[in-house]
Amino acid sequence: MAASSTVRSVPKHQVFLNFRGELRYQFISHLAKALTDKNIQIFIDEDAEKGQPLSNLFKEIEKSRIALAVFSKLYTESNWCLDELERIKERTKAGELKTIPIFYNVDPKTVRYQTGEFGDALRKNEKRGVTDDKMENWKEALAYVSNLLGFEFDGKRYKLNENTFINKIVNEVLQALNKIPLEERTHGTCVEHAQNSRGEEQEEEEEAGQICGLKQRLEELAETVDIHGVETRIVQVVGMPGIGKTTLLKAFYNEWYSRFFRRVLLQNISGIVKQWGLERLPVMLLRELLGNDDIEDDGTYEEYKEKLCKEKVFIVLDGTSDETHIQVIFESLREWIKKGSKIVIATRAVSRDLVPGDDSMILHTYFVPLLCYRDGLKHFNRYAFDHQNKHDREAFTKVSKEVVRYARGHPQVLKILGEELRGKPLPYWIEKLDSLPQKLSPSIRDRVLQVTYDELSQEQKDAFLDIAFFRSHDLVYVKSLLDSSGPKATMSTIDALKDKFMIYISDSRVEMHDLLYTFAMEVGSEAYAKDGRGRHRIWHRQNKNNGDMLDKLRKRKGGGTSVRSFFLDLYDMKNHVTLGRDQFKKMRHLRYLKFYSSHCPQECEPKENIHIPDELELPLKEVRCLHWLNFPKDELPQDFIPENLVDLKLPYSKIKQIWNDEKAVPKLRWVDLNHSSQLDTLSGLSKARNLERLNLEGCTALKTLPLDMQKMESLVFLNLKGCTALESLPNIDLKSLKTLILSNCSSLKKFVVISKTLCALYLDGSAIKKLPTDMVKQARLVKLSMKDCKKLAKLPEGFDKMKDLQELVCSGCSKLSSLPDEMKNMKCLQILMLDGTAIKEIPNITSLQRLCLSGNDTIILLPGYISLLSQLKWLDLKHCKNLLSIPELPPNLQCLDAHGCESLRTVATPLATHLPSEQIHSTFIFTDCHKLDRTAKEGITTYAQRKCQFLSDALKRCNEGFAPEALFSTCFPGCEVPSWFCHEAVGSELNLKLSPHWNENRFVGIALCVVISFPNDQEGINSFSVTCKFKLESKDGSRISFDRLVGSWNRHGKKSDKMANGKKQDKKMSSEHVFICYTRCSNNIKCLEEQCSDACTPTTTSLEFGVTDEKARVEVLKCGLRLVYASDEPQKTNSDVTDTTCEEIECQHLTPIRNGDYNV
């Protein structure tokens, strides 16, 4: 089948020409020919049959979709023209016609206000007997149409070429026709159908060729301008190239110009300056504001200050790329502008000195946003599809969404892509989409991005292209790489790029729009400069055979002197590459050299495909960034000059030392040598005084650190994780060190304090037996982790002196049996991890928020003061196999996990104190505590009931504000639904009929209960969730449904759960467990209430419980429901409160089960 790109015949009478006869054989004949040459059907009055009434011309206007109103000096002498214009205005206002005014050797203001000879000719009609009403209609039509966006031709003033002018008009007509739905173009005017099918707002936007979402932008801009306010306000409108600033300003001017007596929309300021010079701008503005074309070219604001100060002005300026343009226009602005004036300026870059003068002239900024996804898709569809071809649009939907995602809401890019894809078959769309990240459309590159790039200085261009190679990196890192003229100059360059929207800063990272990133990659591969310095960038996405490119560069004339950066993805290389000794010798301008792998940064599948058989020459001194994965030599070349080196990264390398001699590295800040397993010395870094981060993880041959590390006064991060040969630390003091990682340094038996400024210290898996006594002097330490230090037996005295310590991790320290009692004085300690230890007593640390004791076999009872830990939110007691009882818990506890406490028999009654104002999500887990006695289980269910009631009251008091859906949940071994659940059923389904008004205003939430059964064979069941689908349907047919999570379970395995014979213990859940949860659903119920036509309506409800065990072996035995209402009386918090009875809810056709309630 042929593609749908066939040229369609253009229907008759698409464009109606309204003009005065004196132009018929001049301008109009040329315009008509240009339109018909483009296959555009037009109507001019000479096509009408002679002797026909004027009403026939009105019919031709009715048939047309576009009107060109050509105003000339003698236009108002023709009543015929004016009557046509009146009809054109009516249809344009009704949205049935797009009208484009053309001002041929006549000023738009002359037409708008009917001044001079143009107005005199109009007023002569009054003497000819034209009625006042008719005159008023003509004036309104002239004012309305002349305020529309159109074209102005003044050959004497601007020396424009008429053919160029006509071509602009024809192009505008073609664009307007493309936006008209095909069925309207083919079958005449179907406006009512179009309005009904597309919506009024969308049609209004399409009529004007506007951007989807324009209405919101206009509202935001009006708010920024403070359009109704009394203060003078100047607003700069800024945004990415092609984001729609011009469209926005035109629409904004048209919406608000009528509120001001003196107003002007001045467009293409840069073009005016280029053609007429900067000095003409003030005069042009004066002429427009005062409506006086006779102002001399050397006229000044001072001459007309008195006249200007009498009226507020509304000035909209567009198309300026240089802030000096605006500064010239607004010279002495505050002296002639009246309070309450509004000035809006669209610029290509953010300016902080746009208006000269004192601080009384406040500059505001409106950033034009990118389109949201919905508006972006609508905008793209407008240009990509014929409106009647809905079937094709559905077939292209998926690809359309991907195109919109690629454009990231950029209006001009969406338009260009839509136009390029329109009428093309689906395979072409897919091919185009696949190519976009690699190669920009020429139209996008030339029309959207190239203009702004060309306006950058050479330094800014260099920085922009460099940043593209380090997109999403930290701002400090990028600044360091670019720092060639000092930090202030570098930041100035970055700010300039940010102000021009070539980059942006997000979360302290330098980011770039995907389009600009692709553009930079393309430009970088072609870049050059007249100064002869290297500008050429090579990276793997441009050329998959970059390995061959190295050889070509060496052989090419100049030997790669033009190369500024070389990035090579080793994973993408198909062949092995052998580097000659002089491979990089002539790349004297090389700044960034990076050999890396995009497949796996941890080198799980090492790919060593670069070989250097001889010594490598690297006499380069401009290099800022040197990354070389699997560097194959035992040290860097001796002729390498690292005086500009900022970042050195040699992971998984073969180096034994970085370089042999001491070298000056004044700018070196980051060194990463991770998993360089042969590295045995750090000699050569003694002069790295500005080094901030040193990563030596996995350097298994490194036995000690050199004493001259003392000179690294800027070092803040030192990672020695997995340095298994490291035996000792030197006696040094690193003055700035904040983080020290010694995890899995299995040969390190003694820890020595090497810095007094540490904030985080990791000793996990080391062989230390004790901490040094001066360790307690680490007053700034926030985190101390000693996980799996199997030989650690105790903590030093005076531990409480570490007053800032917030997290202490002793997990797996199996010999640690006690904690210093003075730890109770620690006021900042929030997290205490003691799982897998032999701790018997825990100090009363009132600041604790998280306490982990899981796997502790020595604890029998928890201390009674645990209920006083008001900050405690998480208590982990998993697998404490000798724990017998749980005391009263603190009131703010959110999670108690007692899974697998196989000796646990009793819990406190009440389990925890209720707070009257509590609204806390909490989960209490007692799974596999199969020795819990009957009293304990009743205590848990009683607590759950009271908790539900208290939460309901709290929700009601706060007007049900924000709260998690599942506010409380618990689970424990059992096989019965607690008696306080008013409704119960066997199996997984529960059906009820609720009486009218059951959800009256005290109703807040529901309590759900499920009894589940595990199979005897539990192998393969690692986790599951219990859910409930809740359905409500009223008698009048209104219905809603929603899902809730009742509870979940995960297999809590321990690596140390071994039997004597070495086999893993088989820990199985008891066969039956009870899950209870309380959840709010009042907002869902309100949806049902809004649908119901009669408030007094019975409601049918059904609950279906399910288990998300993928093997479907967990069975729901029973289920229950309780509707929870807020209490009328304040709830008590002590334990002697008696339980309330179930709410009396009338249910019909039910069989009794308990408390007079019914079951289906």
PAKOL-520678 format. One record per residue (C-alpha): x, y, z. Coordinates in steps of 0.25 Angstrom, whole numbers, padded with zeros to 4 digits, always signed. Each point is the difference from the previous one (the first is absolute). Example, Ala and Ser with C-alpha at 12.3 -4.5 7.8 and 13.67 -1.06 7.14 Angstrom:
+0049-0018+0031+0006+0014-0002
This chain:
+0000+0000+0000+0005+0014-0003+0004+0009+0011-0010+0011+0004+0010+0011-0005-0008+0002-0013-0002+0014-0003-0015+0003+0001-0008+0010-0008-0002+0013+0007-0015+0003+0001-0006+0013-0006-0002+0013+0006+0010-0002+0012+0006+0014+0000-0009+0012-0002+0007+0013-0004-0006+0013+0005+0007+0013-0006-0002+0013-0007+0000+0001-0015+0012+0009-0001+0009-0013+0003-0007-0009-0009+0011+0000-0012+0012+0002+0010+0002-0006+0013-0013-0009+0000+0003-0006-0014+0014-0004+0005-0006-0005+0013-0011-0008-0007+0010-0006-0010+0010-0005+0012-0012-0006+0007-0005-0008-0012+0014-0004-0003+0000-0007+0013-0013-0007-0004-0008+0009+0010-0014+0003-0005-0004+0014+0002-0012+0009-0003+0000+0014-0005-0012+0008-0004+0004-0001-0015-0004-0014+0001-0015+0004+0004-0010+0001-0010-0003+0014-0004-0014+0006+0005-0001-0009+0011-0003+0006+0014+0010+0002+0011-0006-0011+0008+0006-0010-0010+0014+0005+0004-0004-0003+0015-0003-0014-0004+0014-0001-0006+0005+0005+0014-0008-0011+0006+0007-0011-0009+0014+0005+0004+0008-0004+0011+0011+0011-0001-0002+0015-0003+0011+0010-0004-0004+0014+0003+0009+0009-0008+0000+0014+0005+0004+0012-0009+0000+0015+0001-0013+0000-0008-0007-0012+0006-0011+0008+0008-0005+0007-0013-0006-0014-0003-0013-0003+0007+0001-0014-0007+0013-0003+0007-0005+0005+0014-0013-0008-0001+0009-0013-0004+0009+0004+0012-0012+0001+0010-0004-0014-0004+0014-0005+0001+0001+0005+0014-0013-0007+0004+0005-0013-0005+0014+0001+0006-0006+0004+0014-0009-0012-0001+0012-0009-0003-0004-0004-0014+0010+0008-0008+0015+0003+0002+0003+0014-0004+0014+0005-0004+0001+0015-0001+0010+0006-0010+0004+0015+0001+0005+0004-0014+0006+0014+0001-0009+0003+0012+0003+0000+0015-0008-0010+0008-0002+0012+0010-0006+0008-0011-0010-0011-0003-0003-0003+0015-0003+0014+0004-0005+0005-0014+0010+0012-0001+0005+0009-0011-0005-0002-0014-0004-0014+0003-0010+0005+0011-0005+0012-0008-0004-0009-0012-0008-0008+0010-0007+0012+0007-0004+0005-0014-0010-0012+0000-0008+0007+0011-0003+0012-0010-0005-0011-0010-0011-0004+0009+0007-0012+0007-0007-0003+0013+0007+0001+0013-0002-0015+0003+0007-0003-0013+0011+0009+0002+0002-0005+0014+0000-0015-0005+0011+0004-0011+0009+0007+0011-0001-0012+0009+0003-0009-0012+0012+0008-0003+0005+0001+0014-0002-0015+0002+0007-0005-0012+0011+0009+0001+0003-0005+0014+0002-0014-0006+0014-0005-0003+0004+0003-0014+0010+0006-0010+0004+0014-0002+0007+0005-0013+0006+0014-0001+0009+0000-0011+0005+0014+0002+0003-0002+0015+0006-0014+0001+0004-0002-0015-0006-0013+0000-0001-0009-0013-0014-0002-0004+0003-0014-0004+0006-0004+0013-0012+0006+0007-0010-0008-0009+0008-0013+0003-0002+0003+0015-0015+0001-0002-0001-0012-0008+0008-0008+0010-0009+0004+0011-0013-0004-0008+0006-0013-0002+0003-0002+0014-0014+0004+0004-0006-0009-0010+0008-0012+0005-0007+0002+0014-0014+0000-0005-0006-0015+0001-0001-0006-0014-0015-0003+0001-0002+0015+0002+0009+0004-0012-0007-0011-0009-0014+0002+0004-0001+0014+0003-0002+0007+0013-0004-0011+0011+0003+0009+0012-0011-0005+0009+0005-0015-0002+0015+0005+0002-0004+0007+0013-0008-0012+0006+0011-0010-0004+0013+0008+0004-0005+0009+0011-0001+0015+0000+0014+0002+0007+0007-0008-0010-0006+0006-0012+0003+0014+0005+0014-0004+0001+0000-0006-0014-0006+0012-0006+0011+0009+0004+0011-0011-0002+0003+0000+0014+0007-0009+0010-0008-0010+0008-0001+0004+0014+0001+0015-0004-0011+0004+0009+0007-0004+0013+0013+0007-0005-0008+0013-0002-0006-0001+0013+0014-0002+0007+0006+0011-0008-0012+0010+0003+0003-0004+0015+0015+0003-0001-0003+0013-0008-0011+0004+0011-0008+0005-0011-0011+0005+0009+0010+0006+0010+0003+0015+0002+0015-0002+0000+0009+0002-0012+0006-0014-0004+0010-0005-0009+0000-0014-0004+0010-0008-0008-0005-0012-0007+0011-0011-0001+0001-0014-0004+0006-0011-0009+0002+0004-0015-0013-0004-0007-0008-0001+0012-0011+0009-0004+0004+0014+0005-0005+0007-0012-0013-0007-0001-0002+0003+0015+0003+0015-0001-0009+0002-0013-0012-0007+0007+0003+0008+0013+0000+0013-0007-0013-0003-0007-0007-0004+0013+0004+0013+0008+0003+0011-0010-0014+0006+0001+0002+0003+0014+0011+0011-0003-0001+0012-0008+0014+0000-0004+0005-0014-0005+0010-0006-0009+0005-0014-0005+0013+0001-0006+0006-0013-0005+0013-0005-0006+0008+0011+0007+0013-0007-0004-0004+0000-0015-0003+0015+0001+0013+0003+0007+0007-0008-0011-0007+0008-0011-0002+0014+0006+0010+0001+0011-0001+0000+0015-0002+0015+0001-0014-0001-0008-0006-0008+0011-0005+0011+0009-0006+0008-0011-0007-0012-0005-0006-0002+0014-0004+0014+0001-0007+0000-0014-0008-0012+0004-0004+0005+0014-0004+0013-0004-0006-0004-0014+0008+0011-0007+0009-0004-0012+0005+0014-0001+0009-0001+0012+0014+0003-0006+0011-0011+0000+0008+0008+0011-0012+0001+0009+0002-0002+0015-0009-0004+0012+0003+0013+0006-0008+0008-0011-0012-0009+0003+0002-0002+0015-0012+0008+0004-0010-0007-0010+0005-0013+0004-0001+0002+0015-0015+0002-0002-0004-0014-0004+0004-0014+0005+0007-0008-0011-0001-0014-0004+0013-0004-0007+0003-0014-0005+0014-0002-0006+0004-0013-0007+0012-0006-0008+0012+0006+0008+0013-0008+0002+0008+0012+0006-0004+0007+0013+0006+0013-0006-0011+0001-0009-0010+0001+0012+0009+0009+0007+0001+0010-0011-0016-0001-0002-0002+0003+0015+0010+0011+0002-0005+0009+0011-0012-0009+0001-0004+0004+0014-0001+0015-0004-0011-0002-0011-0008-0012+0004-0013+0001+0008-0002-0008+0012-0008-0012-0003+0006-0003-0014+0003-0014-0004+0012-0004-0008+0003-0014-0005+0013-0004-0007+0003-0014-0006+0015-0002+0000+0008-0012-0004+0008+0000+0014-0003+0004+0014+0005+0014+0003+0003+0006+0013+0003+0014-0005-0011+0001-0011-0005+0014+0004+0010+0011+0004-0003+0008+0012-0002-0001+0015-0007-0011+0008-0013+0007-0001-0002-0007-0014-0002-0015+0005+0003-0010-0011-0009-0013+0001+0002-0013-0008-0009-0009-0006+0006-0014-0004-0009-0006-0012-0002-0014+0004+0001-0012-0009-0013-0007-0003-0005-0011+0009-0001-0014-0006-0015+0002-0003+0001+0013-0007+0013-0005-0007-0008-0011-0006-0011+0008-0004+0009+0010-0007+0008-0010-0007-0013-0007-0005-0005+0013-0006+0012+0000-0010+0002-0015-0001-0014-0005-0004-0012+0004-0008-0011+0002+0009-0010-0009-0006+0010-0012-0001-0003-0006+0014+0003-0014-0004+0014+0004-0004+0002+0008+0012-0003-0012+0009+0010-0008-0007+0011+0010+0002-0003+0003+0014+0011-0007+0007+0011+0006-0010-0007+0014+0002+0002-0002+0015+0015-0003-0001+0002+0012-0010-0007+0009+0011+0009-0006+0011+0012+0003-0009-0003+0014-0002-0002+0002+0015-0011+0010-0002+0007+0009-0010-0011+0007-0009+0008+0003-0012+0007-0014-0001-0014-0007+0002-0005+0009-0012+0012-0003-0009-0001-0015+0003-0015+0000-0002+0002+0007-0014+0011-0010-0004-0008-0012+0004-0013+0004-0005-0005-0009-0011+0011-0010+0002-0002-0015+0002+0002-0006+0014+0014-0007-0003+0005+0014-0004-0004+0005+0013+0007-0011+0008+0013+0002-0008-0001+0015+0002-0002-0002+0015+0012-0010+0001+0009+0010-0006-0004+0013+0008+0009-0003+0012+0012-0001-0010-0003+0010-0011-0008+0013+0001-0010+0003-0011+0007+0011-0008-0013+0009+0002+0002-0001+0015+0014+0003+0000+0000+0012-0009-0013+0006+0004+0000-0002+0015+0014-0002+0005+0010+0005-0009-0004+0015+0001+0003+0000+0015+0013-0008-0001+0005+0010-0010-0002+0011+0009+0009-0006+0011+0014+0005+0001+0011-0010-0003+0003-0002+0015-0015-0003+0002+0000-0009-0012+0011-0008+0006-0006-0001+0013-0013-0004-0005+0006-0012-0008+0009-0004+0011-0012+0000+0010-0008-0009-0010+0011-0011+0003-0002+0001+0015-0015+0002+0000-0007-0003+0014+0013+0001+0007+0002+0009+0013+0001+0015-0002+0013+0001+0008+0006-0012-0009-0004+0007-0013+0005+0014+0005+0013-0007+0003+0002-0006-0013-0003+0013-0008+0008+0009+0010+0010+0005-0010-0001+0015+0003-0003+0000+0015-0012-0004+0007-0007+0013-0001+0001+0000-0015-0005-0015-0001-0012+0003+0008-0003+0012-0008+0000-0009-0013-0009-0010+0007-0009+0011+0004-0001+0005-0014-0003-0014-0006-0011-0002+0011-0006+0014-0003+0000-0004-0015-0007-0013+0004+0011-0008-0006+0002-0007+0013-0008+0000+0013+0004-0004+0015-0008-0010+0007+0003-0006+0014+0014+0006-0001+0002-0007-0014+0003+0006-0013-0011-0005-0010-0004+0002-0014-0012-0003-0008+0001-0012-0009-0001+0008-0013+0011+0009+0004+0008-0012+0004-0001-0007-0013+0003+0014-0007+0012+0001+0008+0005-0014-0004-0002+0003-0014+0006+0014+0001+0012-0005+0008+0004-0010-0011+0001+0012-0009+0005+0011+0008+0012+0009-0003+0005+0014+0004+0009+0010-0007+0009+0000+0012+0006-0013-0005-0003-0007+0014-0006-0013+0000-0016+0000-0001-0002-0014-0006-0008-0010+0009+0000-0015-0003-0010-0009+0008-0005-0014-0002-0014+0003-0005+0005+0008-0012+0009-0011-0004-0001-0015+0005+0014-0003-0006+0007+0011+0009+0011-0011+0001+0003+0002-0014-0001+0015+0001+0012+0000+0009+0008-0005-0010-0005+0009-0011+0002+0012+0009+0015-0004+0002+0002-0001-0015-0008+0012-0004+0007+0013-0002+0002+0007+0013-0001-0013+0008-0013+0004+0007+0004+0014+0004-0014+0004-0002-0006-0010+0010-0005+0006+0014-0007-0012+0005+0001-0015-0003-0011-0009+0007+0001-0015-0004-0010-0011+0005+0008-0013+0001-0012-0008+0001-0005+0005-0014+0014-0003-0006-0001-0012-0010+0015-0002-0002+0012+0001+0009+0009+0012-0001+0015+0001+0001+0005+0014+0004+0013+0004-0006+0010+0008+0010-0003+0013-0008-0015-0002-0001-0004+0013+0008+0014+0007-0001-0006+0011-0009-0013+0002+0006+0005+0012+0008-0014+0007+0002-0006-0013+0005-0008+0003+0013-0009-0012+0003+0005-0014-0003-0010-0011+0005+0000-0015-0003-0012-0006+0007-0010-0011-0001-0015+0003-0001-0004-0014+0003+0004-0003+0015+0008+0010+0009+0004-0011+0009+0007-0008-0011-0007-0013+0002+0004-0004-0014+0013+0007-0002+0003+0004-0015+0015+0003-0001+0000+0004-0015+0011+0011+0000+0014-0004+0000+0013+0008+0002+0012-0009-0004+0010+0011+0002+0002+0012+0009-0011+0010-0003+0004+0015-0002-0010+0010+0006+0007+0013+0000-0013+0008+0002-0002+0011+0010-0015+0005-0003-0006-0013+0005-0011+0003+0010-0007-0014+0001+0007-0013-0002-0009-0012+0001+0006-0014-0005-0007-0012+0004+0009-0013+0001+0013+0009-0003+0010-0011-0004+0013+0006+0005+0006+0000+0014+0001+0015+0001-0004+0013-0009+0010+0004-0010+0012+0009+0006-0002+0011-0010-0014+0002+0004-0002+0015+0006-0011+0000+0010+0000+0015+0003-0014+0002-0005-0005-0014+0004-0013+0001+0008-0006-0014+0000+0008-0013-0001-0007-0013-0001+0007-0014-0002-0010-0010+0005+0004-0015-0002+0014+0004-0005+0013-0007+0000+0007+0011+0007+0010-0002+0011+0002+0015+0002-0006+0012-0006+0013+0006-0005+0015-0002+0005+0004+0015+0003-0007+0010+0008-0008+0009-0009-0007+0013+0002-0015-0002+0000-0006+0013+0004-0014-0002-0005-0001-0015+0003-0013-0002+0008-0005-0014-0003+0007-0013-0001-0007-0013-0002+0009-0013-0001-0010-0010+0005+0003-0015-0002+0014+0003-0005+0005-0013+0006+0015+0002-0002+0000+0014+0006+0010+0000+0012+0004+0014+0002-0006+0014-0001+0013+0007-0002-0001+0011-0010-0012+0006+0007+0007+0008+0011-0002+0013-0008-0015-0002-0002-0003+0010+0011-0013+0003-0006-0005-0014-0002-0014-0002+0006-0004-0014-0003+0009-0012-0001-0007-0014-0003+0009-0012+0002-0011-0010+0002+0005-0014-0004+0015+0003-0001+0003-0013+0007+0015+0001-0001+0001+0013+0008+0006-0002+0014+0001+0014+0006-0002+0014-0003+0012+0010-0001+0003+0010+0010+0000+0011-0010-0015-0001-0001+0001+0010+0011+0001+0010-0011-0013-0003-0006-0007+0012+0008-0012+0000-0009-0003-0015+0000-0015-0002+0005-0003-0014-0005+0009-0013+0001-0005-0013-0004+0009-0012+0004-0011-0011-0001+0004-0014-0003+0015+0004+0001+0002-0014+0006+0016+0001+0001-0001+0013+0008+0006-0002+0014+0001+0013+0006-0003+0015-0001+0011+0011+0001+0001+0009+0012-0005+0013-0008-0011+0010+0002-0008+0003-0013-0006+0013+0004-0012+0000-0010-0004-0015+0000-0015-0002+0002-0002-0014-0005+0009-0012+0002-0004-0014-0005+0008-0012+0005-0010-0010-0002+0005-0015-0003+0014+0004+0003+0001-0014+0006+0015+0002+0004-0002+0013+0007+0001-0004+0015+0002+0013+0006-0007+0013-0003+0007+0013+0001-0007+0014+0000+0006+0007-0012-0009+0012+0000-0008+0008+0011-0010+0005-0010-0007-0013-0004-0015+0000-0002-0001-0015-0005+0009-0012+0003-0002-0014-0005+0007-0011+0006-0009-0012-0005+0006-0013-0001+0014+0004+0005+0008-0008+0011+0001+0011+0010-0002-0005+0015-0003+0013+0006-0001+0015-0003+0012+0009+0004-0003+0008+0013+0002+0014-0008-0012-0005-0008-0009+0007+0009+0006+0013-0004-0007-0001-0013-0010+0011+0004-0005+0002-0014-0002-0015-0004-0015-0002-0004+0001-0014-0005+0008-0012+0005-0002-0013-0007+0007-0013+0005-0008-0010-0006+0005-0015+0000+0012+0004+0009+0001-0014+0006+0011+0003+0009-0005+0013+0006-0003-0003+0015-0004+0013+0006-0001+0015-0003+0010+0010+0007-0004+0008+0013-0004+0014-0002-0008-0004-0012-0010+0010+0003+0010+0011-0003-0004-0002-0015-0011+0010+0002-0004+0001-0015-0001-0015-0003-0013-0003-0006+0002-0014-0005+0007-0012+0006+0001-0013-0008+0005-0012+0008-0008-0011-0008+0007-0013+0000+0010+0003+0011-0002-0013+0006+0010+0002+0012-0006+0013+0004-0008-0003+0013-0002+0014+0006-0001+0015-0002+0006+0011+0008-0010+0005+0010+0003+0014-0002-0006-0001-0014-0013+0004+0006+0006+0014+0000+0001+0000-0015-0011+0010-0005+0002-0001-0015+0000-0015-0002-0012-0004-0008+0004-0014-0007+0006-0011+0008+0002-0013-0008+0003-0012+0010-0005-0012-0008+0009-0012+0001+0007+0005+0013+0000-0006+0014-0005+0013+0006-0009-0003+0013-0003+0014+0004-0003+0012-0008+0003+0014+0007-0012+0009+0001+0003+0009-0012-0012+0009-0001+0004+0006-0014-0001-0014-0007-0009-0001-0012+0004-0013-0005+0005-0012+0008+0004-0014-0006+0002-0012+0009-0003-0011-0010+0007-0013+0001+0004+0002+0014-0001-0013+0008+0003+0006+0014-0011+0010+0002-0011-0006+0008-0008+0012+0004+0000+0014-0005+0002+0012+0010-0012+0006+0005+0004+0014-0003-0001-0003-0015-0014+0005+0001+0006+0014+0004+0008+0001-0013-0010+0010-0006+0009+0002-0013+0001-0015-0003-0007-0003-0013+0006-0014-0005+0003-0012+0009+0006-0012-0006-0001-0013+0008+0000-0010-0011+0006-0014+0004+0002+0003+0015-0002-0014+0003+0001+0001+0015-0009+0012+0002-0012-0003+0009-0008+0013+0001-0002+0013-0006-0002+0012+0010-0009+0012-0003+0005+0007-0013+0003+0015-0002-0012+0008-0005+0006+0004-0013+0005-0013-0005-0003-0002-0015+0006-0014-0002+0002-0012+0009+0006-0012-0006+0000-0013+0009+0000-0010-0011+0005-0014+0004+0001+0003+0015-0002-0014+0002+0000+0001+0016-0009+0012+0001-0012-0003+0009-0006+0014+0005-0002+0014-0004-0003+0012+0009-0015+0004+0001-0002+0010-0005+0011-0003-0011+0003+0015-0001-0006+0013+0005-0009+0007-0009+0001+0015-0002-0013+0008-0002+0006+0008-0012+0007-0012-0006+0000-0002-0015+0011-0009-0003+0002-0011-0009+0004-0012+0008+0003-0015-0003+0001-0011+0011+0006-0013-0005-0001-0013+0008+0001-0010-0011+0005-0014+0004-0001+0003+0015-0007-0013+0002+0001+0000+0015-0008+0012+0002-0010-0003+0011-0015+0003-0002+0001+0012+0009+0011+0006-0008-0008-0002-0013-0013+0007+0006+0009+0011+0005+0005+0002-0015-0014+0000-0005-0005+0009+0011+0011+0010-0003-0003-0001-0015-0015+0004+0003+0004+0011+0009+0010+0005-0010-0011+0000-0011-0009+0009+0008+0011+0010+0005+0004+0001-0015-0014+0003-0004-0002+0011+0010+0014+0006-0004-0004+0000-0014-0013+0006+0003+0006+0011+0008+0009+0004-0011-0011+0000-0010+0006-0013-0006+0012+0008-0005+0011-0008-0007+0003-0014+0006+0006-0012-0006-0011-0010-0005+0004-0011+0009+0001+0006+0014+0002-0012+0008+0003-0015-0002+0004-0012+0008+0002-0015-0002+0001-0012+0010-0002-0015+0000-0015-0003+0001-0012-0006-0007-0012+0009+0005-0005+0013-0004+0000+0008+0013-0014+0002+0005+0000+0015-0001-0001-0001-0015-0015+0001-0002-0001-0007-0014+0007-0013-0003+0000-0010-0011+0007-0014-0003+0009+0001-0012+0005+0012-0008-0013+0008-0003-0010+0008+0009-0013+0006-0005-0009+0009+0008-0012+0009-0002+0002+0013+0008-0012+0008+0004-0002+0015-0004+0009+0010+0007+0010-0010+0004+0011+0010-0005-0005+0011+0008+0010+0011+0005+0006-0008+0011+0005-0011-0009+0015+0001-0002+0006-0013-0005+0000-0016+0000+0007-0011+0008+0003-0012-0008+0004-0014+0004+0005-0012-0007+0003-0014+0005+0010-0007-0010+0006-0014+0000+0013-0004-0005+0003-0013-0007+0008-0011+0007+0011+0002-0010+0004+0014+0000+0012-0001-0009+0000+0011-0010-0009+0009+0007+0009+0012+0003-0011+0011+0001-0014+0003-0002-0010+0011+0002-0015+0000+0004-0009+0010-0007-0015+0003+0001-0008+0005-0012-0012+0008+0006-0012+0002-0009-0012+0009+0004-0013+0002-0008-0012+0008+0003-0014-0004-0004-0001+0011-0010+0012-0006-0008+0011+0008+0005+0013-0008+0003+0014+0002+0004+0012-0010+0003+0013+0001+0006+0012-0009+0005+0007+0000+0013+0012-0007+0005-0003-0009+0013+0014-0005+0003+0012-0006-0006+0011-0010+0004+0014-0003-0004+0009-0011+0004+0009+0005+0010+0012-0009-0002+0014+0002+0007+0013-0004-0006+0004-0005+0013-0012-0009+0001+0008-0013+0000-0001-0013+0007+0011-0008+0006+0002-0008-0013+0002+0013-0008-0014-0001-0007-0009+0012+0000-0011+0000+0011-0014-0003-0006-0008+0012+0006-0015-0002-0004-0012+0008+0004-0011-0006+0009-0011-0005-0009-0010+0011+0003+0002+0015+0002-0010+0012+0003+0003+0013-0007-0008+0013+0004+0001+0014-0005-0007+0013+0001-0001+0009-0012-0008+0012-0003-0009+0001-0012-0009+0012+0003+0005+0007-0013-0004-0012-0008-0014+0000+0006-0002+0015-0003+0002-0004-0015-0012-0009+0002-0008+0010+0007+0002+0010-0011-0006-0010-0010-0012-0004+0008-0013+0008-0004-0006-0004+0013+0007+0001+0013-0010-0010+0007+0005-0012-0008+0004-0014+0004+0014-0005-0004+0005-0013-0004+0015-0003+0003+0009-0011-0003+0014-0003+0004+0009-0010-0007+0013-0003+0007+0012-0006-0008+0014-0004+0002+0011+0004-0010+0008-0013+0002+0004-0003-0014-0001-0015+0002-0014+0002+0006+0003-0009+0012-0004+0009+0011-0015-0001+0003-0010+0010+0006-0008-0008+0011-0009+0011+0006-0002+0015-0002-0006+0011+0008-0004+0015+0000-0003+0011+0010-0005+0014-0003+0007+0010+0009-0007+0013+0004+0006+0011+0008-0005+0001+0014-0008+0011+0006+0007+0000+0013+0015+0002+0002+0008-0013+0001+0008-0004+0012+0014-0004-0001+0001-0010+0012-0001-0015-0001-0013-0001+0008-0009+0005-0011-0011-0010-0004-0002-0004-0014-0012+0006-0007-0010-0009-0007-0002-0001-0015-0007+0011-0007-0014-0004-0002-0002-0001-0015-0013-0005-0006+0003-0011-0010-0010-0008-0007-0001-0015-0005+0012-0004+0009+0001-0012+0009+0005+0003+0014+0014-0002+0004+0003+0008+0012-0005+0012+0008-0013+0000-0008+0008+0003-0013-0002-0008-0013+0008-0008-0010-0003-0002-0015
